[in-house]
Amino acid sequence: MAEINLIQNIGVSGFIFCALLLILPFMVSYYFKLGIIKKSVIIVSRMSFQLFLTGLLLTVVFDINNPLINVLWVFVMLFFATYTILEGTDFKTGPFLPTMLILFSIANILVLFYFTGFIIKLDDIFEARYLIPIAGMLMGNSLRANIVALNDFYQDVKNNEQRYLYRLCVGASKKEALFPYMQRSMLSSLKPTLANMATMGIVFLPGMMTGQILGGVDPILAIKYQITIMVAIFVTTVLGVLICVIVVVEKGFDDYDLMVEDIKKV
């Protein structure tokens, strides 16, 4: 059997050719007057800087492989993930951040350590080269779904404000009045994950599996990892969306409650 080489390096010329690809979306933006050229350049530059900086830091973290540093890194990721979720919605960050951070952290950490301890059965569940990338995949996918859920929930309640107030006035509890909006927002946020899972391997090869195959891992082993990580991502996404919606319901509708009390007194 032929020896599998290490993954092909990308040199400076490769990055130049990669940058040239951006001409295509820039042309589309210019023709349709989308106004995203400047924003795209800034975001791509920021992304590149962040990734290179993260790569340098991870090289040090992986070499040290200290459990305390590894867990601290995961908690920093959790903080920024929670903050990004709230920043990507129409809700104020301050009132929700502490509670959501705690609950979001619990959900992600439970699934993360269940995955490293019981599914791939690591001797050291704090090993950096497993713990940090897996945590990133769980949080990254959950983050997108949470933003979709909260935005859809907010817009749905806003568009049906009078109907929501009417339900409260006729005796429904806050949770009963908000349940239809909770249900719709959760379904809309989970559909992309379910669609990805349904078409995986037929329409596209997922990133984790592709990366492992490019790195020389046996395709069957890569598939095993991809199946298990997708199940973990789905579970984390469901828990994350549930937590975000519940926190917003519990802490985000005090003004409505006061309004209903005033209406009932009239």
Secondary structure, 3 states (H helix, E strand, C coil): CCCCCCCCCCCHHHHHHHHHCCHHHHHHHHHHCCCCHHHHHHHHHHHHHHHHHHHHHHHHHHHHCCHHHHHHHHHHHHHHHHHHHHHCCCCCHHHHHHHHHHHHHHHHHHHHHHHHHHHCCCCCCCCHHHHHHHHHHHHHHHHHHHHHHHHHHHHHHHHCHHHHHHHHHCCCCHHHHHHHHHHHHHHHHHHHHHHHHHHECCCECCHHHHHHHHCCCCHHHHHHHHHHHHHHHHHHHHHHHHHHHHHHHHHCCHHHHHHHHHHHHC
